[in-house]
Amino acid sequence: RPDFSTAPKLPDFLNSASATVAHIESLAARVNEAQRLREEADVESELLFASYLKATRHQLLENGFPKSKIGDVAVVTSGGTPSRDNPTYWGGDIPWIKTGELIDGDIYDSEEHITEEGMKNSSARLFPPETILIALYGQGQTRGRTARLMIEATTNQACCAILPTPEILDSRFTQYWQRSLYYEMREKSHGGAQPNWNGGMIKNIEIALPPLDEQRRIVAYLDGLQAKVNALRGLQSASGEELSALMSSVLDRAFKGEI
């Protein structure tokens, strides 16, 4: 039977490698924890803003302002898709927007464009700037997302278009109002007989109608909050990239024997 009591000790480089692995694992655990906290902060900031939007909507509905159905103070319609089989309908200079491009911001251009012929031979229609778009259906978190047109553009049929009566309803106020309903409407349609939204649902949404000056004051305040949330997300994105770069740097140094 071999006597291991006199076996030579592990070479120094193996001991060093073992220590390096332990050090890398410790650093990786700390980086992963920092990334987890960053992701949590990102989610919490969005939920906090959504909660404030919801509270603002409830307060406005209870403050005695006139109320109306959106369909009574705005045109509510949708777009269409030219046939993909006809190449002359595509590649023009008319913006054509899909629901995946609706991310609760402003739209200045689109991923795809159609031609005048394509628009005329489909149910697509040209919407003016200040039109508010809502994703009636889409993958993941898309359903219920919004956008404000800053250009003339067409959309596909999955986008609901709201054209507010300008003397009554501010477009940005309308967009924030719809955003305040995002989680509620998704919850109502989740797993039910009506998983997608439709134009009728949008038309029947009740909206408070403060004077236009008050609507714009509310919008300015919400814009300020949104800017702070965006700034926080920017920091979180930067920190996420820095954490990923840090881990790559640690591994690179380890392979070079610098750790």
Secondary structure by P-SEA (a helix, b strand, c coil): cccccccccccaaaaaaaaaaaaaaaaaaaaaaaaaaaaaaaaaaaaaaaaaaaaaaaaaaacccccccccccccccbbbbccccccccccccbbbbccccccccccccccbbbcaaaaaaccbbbbcccbbbbccccccccccbbbbbcccccccccbbbbbcccccccaaaaaaaaaaaaaaaaaaacccccccccaaaaaabbbbbccaaaaaaaaaaaaaaaaaaaaaaaaaaaaaaaaaaaaaaaaaaaaaccc
